[in-house]
Amino acid sequence: MRKHFAALALLAAAALAGCSSEIIRATGTAPLDAYENRNLSVMQKVQLAKRAALIDAQRNLLEEYAGTVLSSQTEVKNFVAENDYIITSSKGLIRGVHRESDGLTPDQRAVVVEVWARQSEFEAELKKHW
């Protein structure tokens, strides 16, 4: 009986340890005036901006956790910089991202979306696909 109780207690402790994982959070924004010249209702503009803000938040989450590859190139002519190109990229498949909140900014000009994910789930998905 004591062996069974000890094994059960050990399993419960392992399960609780697996459940306690760090939460990663990110925020994304999208301006409503990006849809200004289209024949859309205010509600359609808000919905499109919510989708764009969600994608921005997911990208920010990925960049925060997985990192960003940065490359740059500068063109110089007669010792004067003419063009400066900076390119960033992040790559990964993310799952388990939950929308915490979304809404308009106080000035009603942009949508803000906040998302979160458990680090353990996020990390597992990144390792599978890299």
N, C-alpha and C positions, 0 to 999 in steps of 0.2 A: 504494500500500500504506500509506504514512504517513497519507494522508487518511482511509482506512478505520479505521486504528488510532486516530487522533485523534477521529474521530466516535464510535467504540465507547467510548473512554475518557470522552468527554463524556456519553454516554448512561448509562454506569455510575455516574458521579458524580451525575447528576440523579436516578437511581433510588435511590441511597443517601440522598440528601438528602431525598427524599420519604418514606423509611421512618423517618427519625428524627423522631418526633413526641412531644410531651410526653404523659405518661400522667396522666389525671385519676382520682382515687380518692375513694370515699365509703363511709360505713358506715351501715347501717340496723339498727334494733333493734325487737323486738316482745316484749311480756311474755306469758308462758304463762298467767298468771292471768286474762287477758282471755277465756279459753275455759273458765273454772272451772265455771260453772253449766250447762254443756252435757254431755250424755251421750256423751262422747268418750273414747277411749283416750289414753294418754300420747303414743303415736306420732302419732295424729291431731292432737293439740294442737300437737306439735312441727312437723308438716308445715304446719299452718295458720299458725303463728307464723313459719316460714321464709318462706312466701309474703308475709306482711305485712312482714317485715323486708326482703325483696328490694324490694318496692314502696317502702318508706321509703328504702332506699339509692338507688334510681333517682331518687326525688324530690329527695333531698339532692344528688345529682350534678347534676341539672338546675338546682336553685337555686344551687349553687356556681358553675356555669359561665354559665348564661343570666341569672341574677338573679331577684329576687323583686319583685313589685308589692305594695306595702303601702298599705292605706287604713285610716283610723281615724276614729272618730266618738265624741264625748263628749257626754253629756247632762248639763246642769247645771241644778239647781233651787235657788233661793235661795242662789246662789254656792257650792253644794256639788255636786261631781261625783256623780251618781247611777248612771250606767252609762257604761262605757268599752268600745267595740267596736273590735277590731283584727282586720282581715282580711288575710291574705296569699294570694298566688297566683303560680304559675309556669305557663308554658305552653310546650310544645314536644314534638316527636316525637324520641325518642332510640332509636338503634340502635347495635349494636356494643358493648353493655355486657356485660362478662364477669364472672361470679361468681368471685371470688378464693378466698373461704373462707366457710364458715358453720358455726355451732356454738352450743352453749349457753354462757352465761356461767358463771363458776366457781361461783356459788351456785345454778345450775340453774333460775333463775327467768325467764330471757329468752333469746331467740335473737338472735345478732348475725350479720349478713351483710356482707361486704366486697365491693365491686365496683370495676371499673376500665374505662376506655375511652380510646382514643387521641384526643387533642384534635382532630387533623385530621379524623377521621371524625365525631366528635361535632359539630364546628363545621359541617361540610358538611350534616349532616342538619338542624341548626337553621336554617341559611340557606334551605334548600329550603322549609320549612314556616312561615316567619314572614312 
